[in-house]
Amino acid sequence: MLRIENIRKTFNPRTINEKVALNGVDLVLNDGEFVTVIGSNGAGKSTLLNAIAGVWLVDEGKIFIDDIDVTKLSEDKRAKYIGRVFQDPMMGTAADMWIEENLALAHRRGLKRGLRQGINNSERETFKLLLKEFDLGLEDRLSTKVGLLSGGQRQALTLIMATLQRPKLLLLDEHTAALDPKTAAKVLDVTEKIVRKSGLTTFMVTHNMKDAIIHGDRLLMLNNGKIILDIKGEEKKKLTVESLLEKFEQASGEEFSNDAAILG
């Protein structure tokens, strides 16, 4: 569902501030695979996600989504293939619109009509059932403005909106980093339910090693713009933070430098 071939990205080339962010990355994600991505600050994980999303174009290499070459497509043109949830809970929803209006816009994504025809009872019942299933306390608050929700409620709503039309690829950009630990755990549980239920191909960047180990089928670790670890199957199930740190040091020849990622 996602194929990346030898992509490279350098910021501020040929200047004193030159930074090689991606250095020949190759990656294949199969349909329905849930991958978590970890790395120290500056390792390239967010750059890789943004390159996939089209926030900036890569200097070299190719990116394919479902065998469609999107390498030169702008961010807005790639959006029809991608669902994305950002780190900031304020992004991805319209604060001044009701919950049901936000869901209706996501539900009608790609169609040529807005909300002028109104939200019908069938749509409203679908939204209620969906919200109730994920235990957000929002199924009876469809006419509440989204701006009044907590960060966790809003992030979970954004997740539902990003996946209503089953995107070819779901990008999660440290989507629990701005939440308190209890709320973050709740949103991750919702994430797991949505991804598993819909069989979504998912690329989740996280700053937390424990979350990267617990969630997903496969774990990637980046360092200096390269994927240095790719762990899946039984090996991933047996991972601990300590064993992951050991593998990182063996692969990179250096110590992992981000205490926040280690301590969660």
Secondary structure, 3 states (H helix, E strand, C coil): CEEEEEEEEEECCCCCCCEEEEEEEEEEECCCCEEEEEECCCCCHHHHHHHHHCCCCCCEEEEEECCEECCCCCHHHHCCCEEEECCCCCCCCCCCCEHHHHHHHHHCCCCCCCCCCCCCHHHHHHHHHHHHHCCCCCCCCCCCEHHHCCHHHHHHHHHHHHHCCCCCEEEEECCCCCCCHHHHHHHHHHHHHHHHHHCCCEEEECCCHHHHHHCCCEEEEEECCEEEEEEEHHHHHCCCHHHHHHHHHHHHCCCCCCHHHHHC
